[in-house]
Amino acid sequence: MSLRVAEKLSGRFRYLADDAPKGALVGLVLRSAHPHARISRLDTRAAEAVPGVHAVVTTADVPAGFRFGLRLKDQPVLADGVVRHLGEAVAAVAAETMEIAAAALAAIDVDYEILPPVTDPHVALGKEAVALHDGGNLCHAFDYLKGDVAVALEASAHTVDLSLDTPRQMHVALELEGGVAIPGEGDLVLRAPAHDPHHVRHVLSELTGLEEENIHVVGSPIGGSYGGKEDLHVQPVLALLGLKARRPVRLVLSRPEAVAAGIKRHPFSIRLRAGCNADGRLTALDFDAVADTGAYASHGPEVLETAMECAPGAYDWPSVRLAGRLAYTNNGISGAFRGFGAVQTQSALELAIDALADKAGVDRIAFRRLNLAAAEGPGPLGQTMVPMLELEPLGEALAALPAVPVGRPDERFVAGTGVALIRKGEGFGGGGPNGALGRLALGFDGRIRLETSLTEMGQGLEAAALAALRQAFGVDGRDVGLRIGETAVGNSGPTSASRGTQIAVRLVRKGAETMRQALGAAAARKLGGAAEDYISGPGGMFRADDRRNRPDIGFAALAEGEDIAVDVEIEPIETHLDGLACHTLFTACAARAFILVDRWTGRITCTGIDVLPACGMPLVPAAFDGQMAGGAAQALGFCLTEDLLATDGSFAARNLDGYFVPTIADMPPVRIHPLVELDARDPVGLRGAGEIGLNAVAPAIACAVRDVLGIPPLRLPVDPDWVLDVLEARR
């Protein structure tokens, strides 16, 4: 499980923004109160004159034309004459105290020319819509076609038509976006939560003109993210303030700032048609989706591609048409979020699978098993996949789950059960940063250390990496250590897409044999003999033919005068298929959910969840179970309570008192049944557990709602008033 649990639970744990140098200035950001407006005048002279103010920055302090973004560089650091979403940063100040910084913000004079907001993604894609960017409002498009879908649907014995709108969900990490900038003589240290410190350093180098080797980024530990801190957040503004003030600056967002300006889950509008033959064999899938990325692309293109790749699910479809569109609007910014687009499309697809099973008169689990894609076959877009496991054992395990009492169905409450079986790509598709560099080293403190830029955000990466080190070298916990989450170590790529823990463990396992040889060689130099005469064990190196209770040489003594280290590289596994971004590495999961629906109020309560992840044998079972339970909690919110509604570009909630996140009181029992066997030909091994539970549980809950009501929900989260209307109509 995640380390230093007691400190975190008690609030004593220190995160990156908690420790600022003595005398650090306070940073604050002036944000737009309008979702769409032109800045006609921006005057900061009065703010600059406030005593105790050391820096005021605007777009004038940014290199002309500078934008940042992952694939599409479309986002300014500070508004460049136009604000495109509520809460967009217009200017920022650094001052001696919070009160002085607030006074300086109030002294900045801004005149806005209010522009009509573009808020409906369907309207945004129309020819008459106001263009929010020079290229128009189509941020990204995805199209895929296999077979003749229209003909196949026409010939199908059964078809279903389904529509589903999904919510704008917030990450709600306890730690807010924030950090500390520490400028030096021609260099900069930036301490702020980051999934990819090397990427942050690259962007800051382009922004500031400093060479990358003169910028040191520390991105770990993180107090929760779920994708919300994968984009750059405060780092660019912090860097500008620190360098201009020539003083350390600490900047931490308030919760209302995070609600207004933070990243959200993409709302999707999905329309699909699917068919099967009289025997229940799937025939064709016609799938359309429009997603709202908000003002800037962020990770939107990648989210859309993952969503559409996962739209066919874990099933074999002879004919498929997929069409996805990503629209710019003035509805904040949507980006990376656990589940990464797949949970939206998988929820719609699993509802359609249930509907087809019912029409065909086939048990819903049996229907899924009948139509599972073969592990030896091509992936959902026709790509070659890394062998992992046959999907049928997962379907068999789902069918074999024991019956569990649902709750207390009576004249007031009606019970329902839903199942889902999904697969999702792990890592990045289409040339993303799937490789990794790392290092194994013996420190002078006597610890065998993994050095990697991957970051700990509460998911248990540290615990898994330490367990892998203990396992690989046969040592105790006191003999291993980590140096992670900073640019002083090799570039291991982003800690995202469920790859972080998997990559950390693979770095250890790939480098272990070479490191064992290096340790043995060092022992031989100090004690005599050959490298193969020594093996590592608790506390140090032992003679292999005379194993004693104490090592022949301790690790700290072994390290004296030695540089014992091994560089490790993981080569990326890539597939490029006719220009489509697609994955080769997949993880599968099934889930079952039980619900009770209150006939009096329309309220839905989840009474039990089973999760069946096919990730291999968990290294740290407590951390693994925590990932599954955490994913289930976010699935509850996605399906039943969470949606940050927007009207004319303004959100309905400013804080968490108007946004309903499931708490521990809402959590049902979550039973986890891991499938630990992977394909013997699998070159990767353990899979990440970060997303897969959420991706299976959410559609299972949605299917449980359909099980009760007889029709699929049209929108998530499910509205109790809609439930009452459906129940009334069925009387």
C-alpha angles and dihedrals in degrees: 000000000000112000126243091030095160092054092049095047091049094047093241095113114110117226125194097272093045094073115059124161117263109274095024114161123239117245125207131176128221107221132194117256089202128074093214127017144130117240105230096176135013118181119177099168095104091049092050089053095055108112111250095028111125103175141014118185132191135162086287087073092056122084110262112272095005114157132165134207140124104259100348113045097207106127123096121214090229126012109285098209096304130066113211103183142026110273096021111160112254102167140347137208138201118206143160095261141013090251093053092046091051090049090051092052090051089052094057109104115215128173118196131198101210114228126196110264121237104220110153111077092207091053090044090061092052122104093244096053122115107256112238093191133030092255093051130250100301101101097176141346133205126193132174131168132185121172128338104307097181093053092045093051092048090054094046120113091217132023135178130201116204139177126193133175117197130205137260097242126192124220094222096195110180091231110071123219109277147119150164130260118204113187123198137176100309095335141081137210114202119190112187136124110279136166091206115026093182092056090049090051091051093052093046090051090055091046100046103029091236117135113254092243088060093057121075116192123193112191104167145117102038125190095222129311116168085192097312093111096040091097120064106269119166096355100093095047091043091053092050093048095047095048094045094046093041087218134097112272130199119201124177124170122233119235092254089052090050091049092050101038105021127104119270137192113271114257109226130202108203131189120178142168122198136176145193137186126250091273092055097257113145115246111176145354125204108187129180125179135177117192129193111226094174123216100338136029098241104158091333098119091051092045091053092048093050091045093053094043088055095043094092089053123201092322140106112244118181090201127029137172118185123183122174129176128189115204133200113227137158092254100116116267127303121199144133117001131161106277090033102218094313095092090059096052095036091055091055094044096049090051088054091048091056091048092051092047090053093048091049091047093237126136108260096237092043089050090055093048091049091057104037116135115247117253089225092052129087122283124258092283095038095267128142112257134206108252111255112152140312110271092222095077087056091052090046091051090049091052091047096055110124119249113263126197106257097209133265108330110182138134090305101039128049121197130221138181129205134185135191136183118195145161128206136188118252123214120002133324129215102025100323120154097284097147125081142200122208143151139225113208139168109230127210087250088068097251125131101226136198112214115199138142091230112120136229113228101163095284094112100253091139093051093048093047092049090048089051091050092050090048095046096050101029092236139132130259092261089061098059136065146163141231106191146153103035140097094241087082131056123295107262094171127240125334093229143090089057090288104111103085092034091054093045092053092045091051090055095046096044094050098037100090093049090046091050089053091049091050090048092050091051091050090050091052091054101037104022131244128077131311092249090059090074136066130186121246142149108329100359147321125337132195104254094221096045108039110185135182090258127046120254088232129011121232094246091053090045091055094054109114091354134108101206110177140129125205113220129198129188112203116222120250106221140183125185114184120185091320094307120132106233141157130243096188117070139176125201133208140171129201142187124202132190123203141179119212118206109224091200100052106015089235117148122214122191108220102181144001132198119195124193109188119183097207102123128251110337113240093204107024095192092054091044092052089047090057091052093047092045091051089050090053092053090046089056090054093046093052104032117018120005126090127130098211118207128206118187089342095307121112122235092227130052096180140011093276088078097041120072114221117177113252132200087272089064096049118106123202109292113206116196122204108180120200101218103182117095128184111283089229093055107123094194108050122191117041127217118261100202102104111010097085093054091046092057101035097053095058090043090057091046090051090050089057090052089048090059100039101036092229130071119254113260093210139024130252091046112242113226090216090057089049091054091049091052093047091048091050091052095055 
